[in-house]
Every structure is written in C-alpha cells, then in structure tokens.
Amino acid sequence: MNLGVDAIDTSFSYHDFASHRTLARKAGDLLREFTVSTKIGFFPARHGAEHSLDPMRLRTALEQTNRDLGRTPDLVFLHNPERSLRPRHIQQAREVLGQACAALDEAAADGLCGAWGIASWNPEGLPALIDGSMPRPHALMVRSGLFVGIETLDASAALAARWDAPGTACWGMSPFAGDASNAAREGLDPRLFLRGAAADCSRAAAAFRVACRLPSVSSLAVGADDPRHLGALLDSLRFAVDDRRIRRYVELLRSHRVPVSRAGVP
C-alpha cells in the first residue's frame, strides 16, 4: 500500500490451490482495505489440476473462495474458459460457456462476488460463441504487451466488441510473457514507444507501460513480490505512450504476421 497499490489479483488455483487461505492469513484484517479479484475454473486433480466449466463446481469453488478469504471477492473471473471448449462443436461450446457465465451471473446476484468477468489466455475461439442470450461480464482480462501475437490481439478486440465491453472493463495480464527479464533481451526496445526522454526508464518498465496500451486496458496485473521492481513499473506511468507508433506496430504485425517471441509463456 506504500506504493499506492490497493488491488490484489489472484486465483483459486494459485499456490497449489492455497492462495486464498495464504492471502487471508498473511494480510489479516488488512485484506479488507484492498479490492480483490480472483479466478475460478481450475480444480485439484490427481495429477495436478484439471479445468471445468461445470456450473456446480464453479459455484462450489466460489463458496469456498468466500470462506478461505474471509470476505466476498470484488470480482471473479472465469479462468481460461477456452480450456474446456475445444474441440467441441460450436453450438455445444456456446451452451457450455453460456451455462458457466449464467452460473457466475447468478452467483453475483446471490452476493457471492461483487461482479464477474472472463480471463482468457487464448481468446481466439471465443468471439464466435457470443450471442445476445449470453450474460454479459463486467470485465475481460487478456494478455497485453509486446509479447502478444496479432491473432491474440485481434481476438481480444473482437471479444470486447462482441460483449460491448468499454475500455474501462478491459484488463491486461502477462506483459513480460512470464518473465520480466524477457524485456531486457535482444530485440525490439519498448522504450521506442514512449514519448520524450525515456533513457532512465528500464526496458522492463517501458514494456509494462506499453502493455497498458496494447491493447488499451484500465488495469494491468503484474507480480508484486519485489517492491523495487513494482515501484519501477509504477514510475513508468509518468511516461506518455506514442499511440502513432503503437498503431504502426500493430499494422506491421497484421500485414506481415510477424512471429512474436513466446519465451517464458506457459
């Protein structure tokens, strides 16, 4: 909180399915001072984890989330729904997604969460499933930044358009493709997309700043285990992004289908 951070994003499945209990134990009463978002969709299995969009399992996970956190989460994302939708026929996939969305919509109405959303690592198949009968999420979370390919960027934009999600409802994640050191390696220098003198901005911080606009998001989830790293990322917000260069970069990706490094992507 000393850095001005007042929001925490986690998941039912993080930390070997103990993230909520650990967070509640470590933060104590302080947890109520934060906005908390989490995700459900992955469940403990014999060999690690399995994914499911079964409405009853989602409801049970959300009830456990409330108990483990000791409070109601402000926002709950359906975690990577695409994992349980392929290779289903499009109509069956639409029904499964619709039932899962309805389960979270009902849970929000029942007070188990303040709102619900969709968090998708690979949303390419999702826009075609959305129709007018499906409940509308309050937020979308997608990958953002210079490590994201044009197919994912276009699919994220299409998904937001299908659900008529305003920019304030779009969140970003994984700006470093799983490892902040990726931004410091040889390749495109993210500082090229910042206006003004950015020599004192590290590549990682610049990559974070650019990820706020590629696509345009209102929130960007990053790790917070290193206060110095987090402070540098937050300091990068003082730099303006050159939107003209961002648009040109996207045009080049689209016209040439330039491969994007997947280093560190799970």
N, C-alpha and C positions, 0 to 999 in steps of 0.2 A: 504493500500500500504506500510505502515511502516513495515509490516511483510513479504513483498516480494510477496504478493498476487496480481496478475494482471489479474485475470479471475473471471467472475461472471456467475453463472448458475442459471436460474430462469425458470418461466413457465407462459404462457398466463393465466393459471387458478389459480395461487398462489395469496394469499392475496385477496381472493374474486374477482378475475379477475381484480385486480387493481395493480398488481406487477410492470408492465412495466411503468405505469404512476407514481407510487410512486418512483420507482428507478430513473426515469428521473428527477423528482422534487428534490429528495434528493441529487443526485450526480451532477446534472447540467452538466457543460462542462467537469467535471472530468470523466464522463462516457466514453468519447471517449478515455481515457487512458487505458481502460480495454478491454479485449476480452470478449464478451458477447455471451453466449449460452442460448437458451430458448427452450420451448417445446410447441407444439400445438396438440390438439386432444380432449380436454375437452372444453365444451361451457356452458354458463349460461343457466339455465333451471328454470322452475317454482319452483321446489323443491330443488334447489341447482346447480347441474351440470349434464350434460349428455355427453356421448362420441360419437364421429362421425368421420368417415374417408371419409366423402363426400368431393370430391376434391374442390368444390366451397367454402364450409365452411372453409376448410383448407386455401385456397388462401385468402379469406376474413380476416381470423384471422391473417394471416401473413402480410397483408397490414395494418391492424390495429396495429400490433406489431411495424411496422416501424414508424407509426405516433406517437404511445404512447412513444416509446423510443427516438424518435427524431433522429434516426440513424438506419442503417442496422445491424441486428444481424449477428455475425460472423458465428454462427452455429445454426440451428434449428432442434430439434429432433421431430420425430413423437412420440407422447406421449402415451405409453402403447397401441399399436395398437391391442393387443390381446383382449382388452375390447370389440371391435366391430367385432371380427372374430369368436367368439364362440357363439352358437353351429353350425355355418354354415357348409355346405358340403365343403370338402377340395378344390374343384375346384372353388366354389363361393368365398371362403375365399381368395384363391390365387388371384382371379381377383380383389377383393376389396382392398387387400393390394397392389397389383401392381398398381392400379389406384391412390391410395394415394401416393405411392412412386413416381410415374410419376409426380404427381402434385407438389411435393416438388422439384423434379429434374428440372422441368420447371421453378419453382419459383426462384431457384438458378441461372438458366441460364438467367432469366429476371432481376437479380440484387436485388431481394427481400431478399436474405440472401447470406452469403458468401459460405455456404455449408449446407448439411442436413444430418441427421442421424436417427437412431432408438433408442428410450429409452424404455426398456421393463422391467416391474416388474416381469412378469412371462412368459419367452420366450419359455416354453416347447412345445407349438404347432407351433411355427414359423419356425423352420428349414425345416419342411416338405413342407412348402409353397413356398420356394425359388427355382426359376428356372432361367435359363440363360436369359430369356426375361425381368426379373425384373430389374429396375435401381438399381445400387449399391450405398449404402450410404457411406458417407465419415467417419462416426463414429458410434459406437454402445455404448450404456450405459446400464449396467446391474447391478444387486445387487452384492456386493462383501463382503467378510469377513467371520468371524466365525459363523455368524447367518444365513448363507445361506445353504439350504439343497443341497444334492448331485444332486437331479433332476434338480434344477435350475442351478447349476454349470455346469453340463453336457450339458444342453440345451444351455447355453450361449456359451460354447465352440463349440457346433455343429453349432450354428447360425453364429459365427465368421468364421468357416470353410466354411460354405455354401456360404457366401458372400466374402470369401477370404480376410477377414479383418486382416491386420497386427496388432501386439500388440500395436503399436502407435495409432491405430484407436479405441482402446477399452477403455472405461471409466467405472469407478465404482461409485456406489452410496449406500447410507444407510448402512455404515459399522457398525452401532450400533443398527440396527433394530428399528430405530425410536427414540431411547433414549440412550444417551451416558452412563447413569447410568447402563444400562444393562451389560456393560463390567465389572463393579465392583462387580456384584453379584456372588454368589457361582457358581462354575462350572470351566470349563477349563480356566486356566490362560494364556492369549495371550502372556505373556512375555516368555513362554516356546519356542516360535517360533523365538525368537530373539537371535542373536549370541552375545557373550561377556556379560559383566556386564550390566544388564538392571534393576538393583534394583531401580534406580532413575527414571525409566520410569513408569508412571501410567498404569493401566490396559487399560484405555480408549485410551491412546496414543499408547500402544502396539497393541491394536485391530485395530486402524487406520493403523498402519504400516503393519500389517499382511494383511489387506484388499487390500493393494496395489499389493499383490502377490496372491490373492485368489479370482478370477483369476488374472493373471498378467495384470495390467491396466496402462495406461500412465497418466491418470488424475482421481482424486477421489473427488466427490462432497460432501461437508460437510457444515453444518451451520456455519455462520460467525458472529453471533450476540454477542458472548462472545470472545473478543480478547485474554484473558488469555487462554481459552480452545483452541482456534485456534493456539495460539503460542506453546502450549504444543504438539499439534498434529504435527505441522511442525517440532518441535525439534526432534520428534521420527524418522524422516527421516535419522538421523545420525546413527541409528542402522541398522545393516545388518540382513536380514531375513535368517533363516536356511531353505533353499529350500528342503533339505532332509526331514525335519520334516513336511513341508507343503505337500510334495508328500505322505508321510506316512499317514498323517491325511486324505487326500483325498481317499487314498486306503481303510482306515478303514471305512470311510463314505460309500463308494461304496460297500464294501464287507458285511457290517452289516446293511446298510441302517439306520444308527443311526439317530434318530429324532433330529432335531435342534430346539432350542427354538425360538418361534415366538413372544416372548414378545415385545410389542410395535409396531409390524408390522401392518400397516393399511390394 
